[in-house]
Amino acid sequence: MADQPKQINFSIAPDEGTGPGRQYANFCAVQHTPFDFTLTFCDMAPLSERTMREAEEEHVVRAPVSARIVLPVQFVGPLIAALQENLRVYTESTQNQGPKGPVH
């Protein structure tokens, strides 16, 4: 009788005691290759007068990278589904809370 692989069921829980902690981002650029997707999160601050002038000349605004995450293609579909579900729950829980203002 051949050895059967042992199946182990488990849940993955983030370990809050490790890693860099929370990073704020209000911009995300997405690129892909045939093998993975790269999400580059940036903290896009309001533009100063100087930055506005430079942007008009160079047509580029630089934003500091908060995090760059590379995901295997197989992970992208479940990630999108999880984001859609969380957005649905968020929208349902906040739809009766009055007018929306700017996000800060």
MODELLER restraints for C-alpha pairs under 7 A, 6 or more apart:
rsr = mdl.restraints
at = mdl.atoms
rsr.add(forms.Gaussian(group=physical.xy_distance, feature=features.Distance(at['CA:23:A'], at['CA:66:A']), mean=6.11, stdev=0.5))
rsr.add(forms.Gaussian(group=physical.xy_distance, feature=features.Distance(at['CA:24:A'], at['CA:43:A']), mean=6.40, stdev=0.5))
rsr.add(forms.Gaussian(group=physical.xy_distance, feature=features.Distance(at['CA:24:A'], at['CA:66:A']), mean=6.82, stdev=0.5))
rsr.add(forms.Gaussian(group=physical.xy_distance, feature=features.Distance(at['CA:25:A'], at['CA:41:A']), mean=5.63, stdev=0.5))
rsr.add(forms.Gaussian(group=physical.xy_distance, feature=features.Distance(at['CA:25:A'], at['CA:42:A']), mean=5.02, stdev=0.5))
rsr.add(forms.Gaussian(group=physical.xy_distance, feature=features.Distance(at['CA:25:A'], at['CA:43:A']), mean=4.50, stdev=0.5))
rsr.add(forms.Gaussian(group=physical.xy_distance, feature=features.Distance(at['CA:25:A'], at['CA:66:A']), mean=6.36, stdev=0.5))
rsr.add(forms.Gaussian(group=physical.xy_distance, feature=features.Distance(at['CA:26:A'], at['CA:42:A']), mean=6.36, stdev=0.5))
rsr.add(forms.Gaussian(group=physical.xy_distance, feature=features.Distance(at['CA:26:A'], at['CA:43:A']), mean=5.53, stdev=0.5))
rsr.add(forms.Gaussian(group=physical.xy_distance, feature=features.Distance(at['CA:26:A'], at['CA:44:A']), mean=6.08, stdev=0.5))
rsr.add(forms.Gaussian(group=physical.xy_distance, feature=features.Distance(at['CA:27:A'], at['CA:41:A']), mean=5.75, stdev=0.5))
rsr.add(forms.Gaussian(group=physical.xy_distance, feature=features.Distance(at['CA:27:A'], at['CA:42:A']), mean=5.17, stdev=0.5))
rsr.add(forms.Gaussian(group=physical.xy_distance, feature=features.Distance(at['CA:27:A'], at['CA:43:A']), mean=6.42, stdev=0.5))
rsr.add(forms.Gaussian(group=physical.xy_distance, feature=features.Distance(at['CA:27:A'], at['CA:44:A']), mean=6.34, stdev=0.5))
rsr.add(forms.Gaussian(group=physical.xy_distance, feature=features.Distance(at['CA:28:A'], at['CA:39:A']), mean=6.41, stdev=0.5))
rsr.add(forms.Gaussian(group=physical.xy_distance, feature=features.Distance(at['CA:28:A'], at['CA:40:A']), mean=5.45, stdev=0.5))
rsr.add(forms.Gaussian(group=physical.xy_distance, feature=features.Distance(at['CA:28:A'], at['CA:41:A']), mean=4.46, stdev=0.5))
rsr.add(forms.Gaussian(group=physical.xy_distance, feature=features.Distance(at['CA:28:A'], at['CA:42:A']), mean=6.21, stdev=0.5))
rsr.add(forms.Gaussian(group=physical.xy_distance, feature=features.Distance(at['CA:29:A'], at['CA:39:A']), mean=5.84, stdev=0.5))
rsr.add(forms.Gaussian(group=physical.xy_distance, feature=features.Distance(at['CA:29:A'], at['CA:40:A']), mean=5.13, stdev=0.5))
rsr.add(forms.Gaussian(group=physical.xy_distance, feature=features.Distance(at['CA:29:A'], at['CA:41:A']), mean=6.59, stdev=0.5))
rsr.add(forms.Gaussian(group=physical.xy_distance, feature=features.Distance(at['CA:30:A'], at['CA:38:A']), mean=5.76, stdev=0.5))
rsr.add(forms.Gaussian(group=physical.xy_distance, feature=features.Distance(at['CA:30:A'], at['CA:39:A']), mean=4.82, stdev=0.5))
rsr.add(forms.Gaussian(group=physical.xy_distance, feature=features.Distance(at['CA:30:A'], at['CA:40:A']), mean=6.46, stdev=0.5))
rsr.add(forms.Gaussian(group=physical.xy_distance, feature=features.Distance(at['CA:31:A'], at['CA:37:A']), mean=5.81, stdev=0.5))
rsr.add(forms.Gaussian(group=physical.xy_distance, feature=features.Distance(at['CA:31:A'], at['CA:38:A']), mean=5.22, stdev=0.5))
rsr.add(forms.Gaussian(group=physical.xy_distance, feature=features.Distance(at['CA:31:A'], at['CA:39:A']), mean=6.74, stdev=0.5))
rsr.add(forms.Gaussian(group=physical.xy_distance, feature=features.Distance(at['CA:32:A'], at['CA:38:A']), mean=5.94, stdev=0.5))
rsr.add(forms.Gaussian(group=physical.xy_distance, feature=features.Distance(at['CA:35:A'], at['CA:72:A']), mean=6.32, stdev=0.5))
rsr.add(forms.Gaussian(group=physical.xy_distance, feature=features.Distance(at['CA:35:A'], at['CA:73:A']), mean=5.98, stdev=0.5))
rsr.add(forms.Gaussian(group=physical.xy_distance, feature=features.Distance(at['CA:36:A'], at['CA:70:A']), mean=6.58, stdev=0.5))
rsr.add(forms.Gaussian(group=physical.xy_distance, feature=features.Distance(at['CA:36:A'], at['CA:71:A']), mean=5.44, stdev=0.5))
rsr.add(forms.Gaussian(group=physical.xy_distance, feature=features.Distance(at['CA:36:A'], at['CA:72:A']), mean=4.38, stdev=0.5))
rsr.add(forms.Gaussian(group=physical.xy_distance, feature=features.Distance(at['CA:36:A'], at['CA:73:A']), mean=4.80, stdev=0.5))
rsr.add(forms.Gaussian(group=physical.xy_distance, feature=features.Distance(at['CA:37:A'], at['CA:70:A']), mean=5.71, stdev=0.5))
rsr.add(forms.Gaussian(group=physical.xy_distance, feature=features.Distance(at['CA:37:A'], at['CA:71:A']), mean=5.17, stdev=0.5))
rsr.add(forms.Gaussian(group=physical.xy_distance, feature=features.Distance(at['CA:37:A'], at['CA:72:A']), mean=6.37, stdev=0.5))
rsr.add(forms.Gaussian(group=physical.xy_distance, feature=features.Distance(at['CA:37:A'], at['CA:73:A']), mean=6.26, stdev=0.5))
rsr.add(forms.Gaussian(group=physical.xy_distance, feature=features.Distance(at['CA:38:A'], at['CA:68:A']), mean=6.91, stdev=0.5))
rsr.add(forms.Gaussian(group=physical.xy_distance, feature=features.Distance(at['CA:38:A'], at['CA:69:A']), mean=5.64, stdev=0.5))
rsr.add(forms.Gaussian(group=physical.xy_distance, feature=features.Distance(at['CA:38:A'], at['CA:70:A']), mean=4.38, stdev=0.5))
rsr.add(forms.Gaussian(group=physical.xy_distance, feature=features.Distance(at['CA:38:A'], at['CA:71:A']), mean=6.25, stdev=0.5))
rsr.add(forms.Gaussian(group=physical.xy_distance, feature=features.Distance(at['CA:39:A'], at['CA:68:A']), mean=5.73, stdev=0.5))
rsr.add(forms.Gaussian(group=physical.xy_distance, feature=features.Distance(at['CA:39:A'], at['CA:69:A']), mean=5.17, stdev=0.5))
rsr.add(forms.Gaussian(group=physical.xy_distance, feature=features.Distance(at['CA:39:A'], at['CA:70:A']), mean=6.39, stdev=0.5))
rsr.add(forms.Gaussian(group=physical.xy_distance, feature=features.Distance(at['CA:40:A'], at['CA:65:A']), mean=6.88, stdev=0.5))
rsr.add(forms.Gaussian(group=physical.xy_distance, feature=features.Distance(at['CA:40:A'], at['CA:67:A']), mean=6.04, stdev=0.5))
rsr.add(forms.Gaussian(group=physical.xy_distance, feature=features.Distance(at['CA:40:A'], at['CA:68:A']), mean=4.39, stdev=0.5))
rsr.add(forms.Gaussian(group=physical.xy_distance, feature=features.Distance(at['CA:40:A'], at['CA:69:A']), mean=6.43, stdev=0.5))
rsr.add(forms.Gaussian(group=physical.xy_distance, feature=features.Distance(at['CA:41:A'], at['CA:65:A']), mean=5.87, stdev=0.5))
rsr.add(forms.Gaussian(group=physical.xy_distance, feature=features.Distance(at['CA:41:A'], at['CA:66:A']), mean=5.49, stdev=0.5))
rsr.add(forms.Gaussian(group=physical.xy_distance, feature=features.Distance(at['CA:41:A'], at['CA:67:A']), mean=5.23, stdev=0.5))
rsr.add(forms.Gaussian(group=physical.xy_distance, feature=features.Distance(at['CA:41:A'], at['CA:68:A']), mean=6.12, stdev=0.5))
rsr.add(forms.Gaussian(group=physical.xy_distance, feature=features.Distance(at['CA:42:A'], at['CA:63:A']), mean=5.89, stdev=0.5))
rsr.add(forms.Gaussian(group=physical.xy_distance, feature=features.Distance(at['CA:42:A'], at['CA:64:A']), mean=5.52, stdev=0.5))
rsr.add(forms.Gaussian(group=physical.xy_distance, feature=features.Distance(at['CA:42:A'], at['CA:65:A']), mean=4.35, stdev=0.5))
rsr.add(forms.Gaussian(group=physical.xy_distance, feature=features.Distance(at['CA:42:A'], at['CA:66:A']), mean=5.01, stdev=0.5))
rsr.add(forms.Gaussian(group=physical.xy_distance, feature=features.Distance(at['CA:43:A'], at['CA:63:A']), mean=6.13, stdev=0.5))
rsr.add(forms.Gaussian(group=physical.xy_distance, feature=features.Distance(at['CA:43:A'], at['CA:64:A']), mean=5.86, stdev=0.5))
rsr.add(forms.Gaussian(group=physical.xy_distance, feature=features.Distance(at['CA:43:A'], at['CA:65:A']), mean=6.62, stdev=0.5))
rsr.add(forms.Gaussian(group=physical.xy_distance, feature=features.Distance(at['CA:43:A'], at['CA:66:A']), mean=6.30, stdev=0.5))
rsr.add(forms.Gaussian(group=physical.xy_distance, feature=features.Distance(at['CA:44:A'], at['CA:63:A']), mean=5.36, stdev=0.5))
rsr.add(forms.Gaussian(group=physical.xy_distance, feature=features.Distance(at['CA:55:A'], at['CA:61:A']), mean=5.58, stdev=0.5))
